[in-house]
């Protein structure tokens, strides 16, 4: 974690690659608050990890899952188990879809956006990212509409079809 440069350094990730993930100033502010609180609770901690448990030990995925489930319960959000309800990984999916949507809304071509998002997510291929975001007309009709607008003149209108449409 480099709070000065506002970047996470991911090592030993799923694909075995190291990568840097930039983050916003607002997240940096929250991380600074967390660090202050963490250091007050564990002034003599020995773990080199940024995120630690209340006992000063490295967080593992099971602990993160338990805290996430507790937050859901406290928020009144139902979780039925076995893929019926929100899970931590869905936050990643939401981030991916919203990031792609934001890039397109800011005028970036969708097909130029996918490689950027793919790299950020650490995917091995653009196809993996494309499957990951699974955009649908029901969820983001304005995105699909933009694509349709770009393709409107790709296929010429045949005379008989144009006459039929005007009737």
C-alpha positions as a printed NumPy array, in Angstrom:
array([[  0.   ,   0.   ,   0.   ],
       [  1.491,   3.303,  -1.05 ],
       [ -0.677,   6.066,   0.381],
       [  1.526,   8.852,  -0.984],
       [  1.215,   7.611,  -4.563],
       [ -2.358,   6.369,  -3.949],
       [ -1.698,   2.888,  -5.261],
       [ -2.2  ,  -0.678,  -4.06 ],
       [  0.622,  -3.082,  -4.868],
       [ -0.818,  -6.539,  -5.477],
       [  1.625,  -9.427,  -5.203],
       [  0.978, -13.137,  -5.529],
       [ -2.375, -12.53 ,  -7.205],
       [ -4.54 , -15.185,  -8.86 ],
       [ -2.585, -15.125, -12.122],
       [  0.779, -14.852, -10.389],
       [  1.392, -11.336, -11.67 ],
       [  2.223,  -8.26 ,  -9.667],
       [  0.2  ,  -5.194, -10.534],
       [ -0.436,  -1.679,  -9.325],
       [ -3.955,  -0.409,  -8.692],
       [ -4.404,   3.347,  -8.372],
       [ -7.135,   4.62 ,  -6.08 ],
       [ -8.913,   7.905,  -5.426],
       [ -8.159,  10.592,  -2.861],
       [-11.417,   9.837,  -1.056],
       [-10.377,   6.202,  -0.595],
       [ -6.944,   7.372,   0.508],
       [ -8.585,   9.505,   3.202],
       [-10.542,   6.486,   4.482],
       [ -7.398,   4.331,   4.451],
       [ -5.519,   6.969,   6.453],
       [ -8.326,   6.975,   9.035],
       [ -8.203,   3.176,   9.175],
       [ -4.43 ,   3.188,   9.625],
       [ -4.696,   5.655,  12.523],
       [ -7.365,   3.52 ,  14.198],
       [ -5.444,   0.296,  13.494],
       [ -2.221,   1.67 ,  14.971],
       [ -4.004,   2.858,  18.129],
       [ -5.427,  -0.632,  18.685],
       [ -2.175,  -2.411,  17.826],
       [  0.754,  -0.068,  18.571],
       [  3.305,  -2.924,  18.713],
       [  2.06 ,  -4.98 ,  15.799],
       [  4.509,  -7.282,  14.092],
       [  2.556,  -8.122,  10.919],
       [  3.686,  -6.207,   7.815],
       [  0.167,  -6.29 ,   6.337],
       [ -1.908,  -3.147,   6.045],
       [ -5.228,  -4.834,   6.837],
       [ -5.156,  -6.803,  10.068],
       [ -7.599,  -8.312,  12.533],
       [ -8.46 ,  -6.78 ,  15.905],
       [ -5.809,  -9.107,  17.356],
       [ -3.164,  -7.699,  15.032],
       [ -2.927, -10.709,  12.692],
       [ -3.191, -10.909,   8.901],
       [ -6.769, -10.892,   7.585],
       [ -7.79 , -13.939,   5.614],
       [-10.678, -14.431,   3.217],
       [-12.771, -16.285,   5.809],
       [-12.587, -13.358,   8.198],
       [-13.459, -10.888,   5.448],
       [-16.423, -13.07 ,   4.463],
       [-17.677, -13.145,   8.079],
       [-17.438,  -9.369,   8.431],
       [-19.214,  -8.884,   5.094],
       [-22.047, -11.186,   6.224],
       [-22.293,  -9.245,   9.511],
       [-22.545,  -5.947,   7.594],
       [-25.321,  -7.454,   5.44 ],
       [-27.194,  -8.603,   8.532],
       [-26.822,  -5.238,  10.3  ],
       [-28.036,  -3.513,   7.108],
       [-31.096,  -5.73 ,   6.826],
       [-29.958,  -7.219,   3.507],
       [-31.019, -10.877,   3.246],
       [-28.495, -13.586,   2.478],
       [-29.828, -17.086,   1.84 ],
       [-26.496, -18.722,   1.028],
       [-25.447, -20.839,  -1.956],
       [-25.238, -17.893,  -4.394],
       [-28.59 , -16.426,  -3.24 ],
       [-27.646, -13.028,  -1.962],
       [-24.791, -10.56 ,  -2.17 ],
       [-21.236, -11.746,  -1.677],
       [-17.864, -10.022,  -1.607],
       [-17.074, -11.02 ,  -5.2  ],
       [-20.18 ,  -9.212,  -6.459],
       [-18.575,  -5.96 ,  -5.318],
       [-15.843,  -6.646,  -7.893],
       [-18.431,  -7.305, -10.615],
       [-20.259,  -4.106,  -9.713],
       [-17.017,  -2.143,  -9.823],
       [-16.169,  -3.589, -13.249],
       [-19.544,  -2.83 , -14.819],
       [-19.782,   0.664, -13.333],
       [-16.211,   1.492, -14.377],
       [-16.889,   0.443, -17.947],
       [-20.135,   2.411, -17.978],
       [-18.373,   5.51 , -16.612],
       [-15.635,   5.302, -19.266],
       [-18.263,   5.051, -22.022],
       [-20.322,   7.899, -20.549],
       [-17.16 ,  10.015, -20.517],
       [-16.839,   9.496, -24.262],
       [-14.359,   6.629, -24.385],
       [-15.021,   3.965, -26.986],
       [-16.24 ,   0.762, -25.332],
       [-13.741,  -1.382, -27.202],
       [-10.893,   0.88 , -26.094],
       [-12.165,   0.731, -22.509],
       [-12.145,  -3.05 , -22.231],
       [ -8.33 ,  -3.502, -22.371],
       [ -7.888,  -0.851, -19.669],
       [-10.456,  -2.503, -17.427],
       [ -9.019,  -5.933, -18.198],
       [ -5.555,  -4.835, -17.06 ],
       [ -6.938,  -3.2  , -13.923],
       [ -8.847,  -6.36 , -12.989],
       [ -5.821,  -8.562, -13.68 ],
       [ -7.551, -10.656, -16.316],
       [ -5.495, -12.703, -18.758],
       [ -7.676, -11.722, -21.73 ],
       [-10.174,  -9.137, -22.884],
       [-12.637, -11.982, -23.458],
       [-12.53 , -12.749, -19.724],
       [-13.369,  -9.122, -18.952],
       [-16.119,  -9.054, -21.552],
       [-17.693, -12.144, -19.958],
       [-17.137, -10.641, -16.54 ],
       [-19.127,  -7.458, -17.094],
       [-21.982,  -9.103, -19.049],
       [-23.687,  -5.942, -20.17 ],
       [-27.369,  -6.301, -21.005],
       [-29.932,  -3.973, -22.478],
       [-32.102,  -4.353, -19.375],
       [-29.38 ,  -3.111, -17.011],
       [-27.78 ,  -0.386, -19.145],
       [-30.13 ,   0.543, -21.993],
       [-28.286,   3.826, -22.639],
       [-25.063,   1.922, -23.346],
       [-26.783,  -0.408, -25.804],
       [-28.531,   2.629, -27.36 ],
       [-25.121,   4.293, -27.9  ],
       [-23.843,   1.195, -29.686],
       [-26.979,   1.091, -31.862],
       [-26.501,   4.79 , -32.737],
       [-22.919,   4.068, -33.82 ],
       [-24.102,   1.217, -36.066],
       [-27.173,   2.904, -37.556],
       [-25.556,   3.503, -40.984],
       [-23.61 ,   0.255, -41.219],
       [-26.359,  -1.525, -43.15 ],
       [-28.067,   0.397, -45.943],
       [-31.83 ,   0.534, -46.018],
       [-33.283,  -1.409, -48.941],
       [-35.884,   0.432, -50.967],
       [-38.706,  -1.967, -50.138],
       [-37.827,  -1.962, -46.411],
       [-37.713,   1.834, -46.289],
       [-41.083,   2.106, -48.02 ],
       [-42.552,  -0.44 , -45.595],
       [-41.255,   1.483, -42.565],
       [-42.817,   4.728, -43.795],
       [-46.276,   3.188, -44.303]])
